[in-house]
Amino acid sequence: MLEVQGLTCFRQNRCLFADLNFVLSEHQICQIEGPNGAGKSTLLRAILGLFRADEGQVIWSGKSTTQQAELFLQQVFFLGHKFAINSDLTPWQNLEFWSALNPTQNDDFDSALTKVGLTGLEHIPCHSLSAGQHRRVALARLWLTNTKLWVLDEPFTAIDKSGVQLLQQRFNSHLTSGGMILLTSHQDLSQDFAQLHTIKLTDNTGEII
Ligand SMILES: Nc1ncnc2c1ncn2[C@@H]1O[C@H](COP(=O)(O)OP(=O)(O)OP(=O)(O)O)[C@@H](O)[C@H]1O
């Protein structure tokens, strides 16, 4: 279980959110919403310890993440705005490189790339791919990772409608198997999720629905 307790973050003397509290349990997905600049990415980064919050703490499995940072991050799959694809490598080589450094449930790169619609493009350099195909290479990792908590910053950016549907199906299978997902998105989720929570960041506070 992930617990966010009293999280407060300022940037450039502006309070992005104050005293934010929420819990994310197994099988739950939480969507963080808000206008551009509201602080959604900052919140994700603060939860992961990549940005220092001004106040508050994050608890993972009953213990502060600062006391178990390495262990915590081993159980997290994070997809940020910069999704760490080497354009000189092929999609297949990118997955091979990534899986050497991260906990995976399998090394079936061909299957993962097929899932994200990149059949036939597995072995050409990523710089020859479109923006959406590039993004799909990064998202193929979701079919390889075995981490419990997925933290995804705008995962649908540049993805077409069928890709969005496919991703959400993958989300559902992860949740069914006991996973948790925290994501930002400017789009409403189109699939039914049994346990969907929403956090709306406004001017300076998070409102939990
Ligand atoms: N590297 C940075 N240095 C200083 N201030 C920053 C930095 N990144 C973001 N900020 C400030 O923090 C605020 C929140 O940014 P953040 O990226 O968290 O917003 P967001 O809600 O994710 O926006 P978007 O929807 O545009 O992705 C912004 O208004 C910006 O002024």
The ligand as a Tripos MOL2 file, in Angstrom:
@<TRIPOS>MOLECULE
LIG
   31    33     1     0     0
SMALL
NO_CHARGES

@<TRIPOS>ATOM
      1 N1         12.4960   22.3050  -13.5050 N.pl3     1 LIG1
      2 C1         11.7270   23.2560  -12.9730 C.ar      1 LIG1
      3 N2         12.2580   24.3040  -12.3520 N.ar      1 LIG1
      4 C2         11.4960   25.2710  -11.7840 C.ar      1 LIG1
      5 N3         10.1570   25.2320  -11.8010 N.ar      1 LIG1
      6 C3          9.5660   24.2200  -12.4080 C.ar      1 LIG1
      7 C4         10.3040   23.1770  -13.0290 C.ar      1 LIG1
      8 N4          9.4320   22.2870  -13.5520 N.ar      1 LIG1
      9 C5          8.2200   22.7600  -13.2820 C.ar      1 LIG1
     10 N5          8.2890   23.9060  -12.5870 N.ar      1 LIG1
     11 C6          7.1540   24.7300  -12.1220 C.3       1 LIG1
     12 O1          6.2850   23.8900  -11.3760 O.3       1 LIG1
     13 C7          4.9590   24.0500  -11.8190 C.3       1 LIG1
     14 C8          4.3320   22.6680  -11.9120 C.3       1 LIG1
     15 O2          4.9440   21.9610  -12.9760 O.3       1 LIG1
     16 P1          4.5130   20.4790  -13.3360 P.3       1 LIG1
     17 O3          5.4080   20.0310  -14.4480 O.co2     1 LIG1
     18 O4          4.4780   19.6800  -12.1000 O.co2     1 LIG1
     19 O5          3.0180   20.7110  -13.8520 O.3       1 LIG1
     20 P2          2.0220   19.7230  -14.5830 P.3       1 LIG1
     21 O6          0.7200   19.8250  -13.8700 O.co2     1 LIG1
     22 O7          2.6260   18.3730  -14.7030 O.co2     1 LIG1
     23 O8          1.8940   20.4000  -16.0110 O.3       1 LIG1
     24 P3          1.5870   19.8110  -17.4740 P.3       1 LIG1
     25 O9          0.1290   19.4460  -17.4940 O.co2     1 LIG1
     26 O10         1.8790   20.9940  -18.3530 O.co2     1 LIG1
     27 O11         2.5220   18.6660  -17.7150 O.co2     1 LIG1
     28 C9          4.9840   24.7810  -13.1340 C.3       1 LIG1
     29 O12         4.0690   25.8400  -13.1460 O.3       1 LIG1
     30 C10         6.3660   25.3060  -13.2730 C.3       1 LIG1
     31 O13         6.3420   26.7130  -13.1060 O.3       1 LIG1
@<TRIPOS>BOND
     1     1     2 1
     2     2     3 ar
     3     2     7 ar
     4     3     4 ar
     5     4     5 ar
     6     5     6 ar
     7     6     7 ar
     8     6    10 ar
     9     7     8 ar
    10     8     9 ar
    11     9    10 ar
    12    10    11 1
    13    11    12 1
    14    11    30 1
    15    12    13 1
    16    13    14 1
    17    13    28 1
    18    14    15 1
    19    15    16 1
    20    16    17 2
    21    16    18 1
    22    16    19 1
    23    19    20 1
    24    20    21 2
    25    20    22 1
    26    20    23 1
    27    23    24 1
    28    24    25 2
    29    24    26 1
    30    24    27 1
    31    28    29 1
    32    28    30 1
    33    30    31 1
@<TRIPOS>SUBSTRUCTURE
     1 LIG1         1 GROUP 0 **** ****
